[in-house]
Amino acid sequence: MRYPAPAEPIQQDATAIAAQNDAFRRFACLGIAPDQPIQGRVHVTQSLVAAGDGFMAEAVKATGEFDSFEPENDPEGWHDFGSVSIRGETVFWKLDLYEADADFRYGAETPDNPQTTMRVLTIMVACDW
């Protein structure tokens, strides 16, 4: 039995995706407006909310300020994951990219196109991972 050859992967512009992810994250967490509109939303886990005493605000701010991307923590160069330390507690953040009109059912086919991509930033305490 012969199987069809796999489709060629679509090449994505990692630099554009990283710049858009950074711009969205800064806007969502720090209120710094991007040069172009970037669709997205932010979610925080219940554990982050339950930490109380300003912990969530510190985590959101640190997420927006994060810029320590290295090949070890950003292999695709998309700037879509990070880890920060808040009061000795590890907090992760993750950006997922979806098709803008698909109710979060499908990953973005062209994640470097901000008109067709919806970003979802999730901020969580490491134990939520």
N, C-alpha and C positions, 0 to 999 in steps of 0.2 A: 504494500500500500504506500502511495506517495502522498506526502503532505505538501501543501503550498508553502512556498518560501515565506518567511516572516516579513511583514511590511517593514520598510525602512523607518527607523525612528525619526520623528520630526525633530529637527534641530531647534533648540531654544536658545535665546540670547540670555545667558546667565547674568551678564552685567546689567542688562535692563531689568531682569527679574529682581536681582539684589537691590538695585536702586529703588524700584517700586515697593519692595517689601520694607526697606528701611524707611522710605517716605511714609508709608501707611502706618508703620509701627510708631514713628515719631509723632505723627498726627494723632493717632488713637491714644497714645500714652502721655504725650507732652503738649498736645494742642498746636504743634508746629505744622502749619498748612503746607501741603505739597504744591509743587508747580502745576500739576495737573490732577484732576479728580481721580481718586483711587477708591473703588468700591470695597467695602469690608465691614466687618463687625468684630467685636471683642467679647470673649467669654472668659469668666474666671470660675474656678471650681469652688465648691462649697467649703472645702478645707481652707482655701485662701480667705474667703469671707469670714469663716469662723475664727480665724486667727486673731481678729480684733485689734484694738489699740493701734490703729494706723498701719498695721502690717501690710494690708492689701494696697494701700496708697503707695507705700515704699516699694512694693514689688512692681507695681505698674510703672512708677517713675524709673526704676532701675531697668525695666524691660525696654522702655523708650530710649534710655541712654546707652544701652548695650552696643558695643562696637568692637568686641574682641573676637573677630572672625579669623580663624586659621584653617588650614586644610584638614586638620584633625577633627574640628567641630563643624565644618562647613564644606564637606567634600564636593558638593555640586556647585558651590559658590552662589547659592540663592539667598543666603542670609535668612533662612527660614526656621532656625532653632537656636536657642541660647539657654544658658544657665547663669543665674545670678545668686549671690548669697545675701540674704536679709537676716540680720540678727543671728547669724550662725546657721540659718535654715536654708537649704537649697530650694530655689524656685526655678522651674523650667518655664519657657515660653515656646510656642510652636505656631508657625503660620502654615495653614493649609490653603491650597488654591483650588477653587471650584469653577465650573462653568457658571456664569452669572445668572443664567435663566433656567437653571436645572434643579432648583430646590435642594442644592447641596448633595445631589445624587451622583454627580460625575466630576472627576478631576478636570481641571482646566486643560483643554486641548492646546491652547496658545497662552500659557501663563505669562508670556512677555507682552500681552495685549491687555492693557488696563480696562478697555471697553468691554471685553468679554470675560473678564476674570473677577471673581468675588473672593476676597481674602477673608479668612477666619483666623483671628489671633486668639489662642487659648493660653491663659496664664494659670499655672498650677503649682502647688507644693509638690516636691519631688515624689512624695509617697503616693500621690494621685496617679502617677504615671503607671 
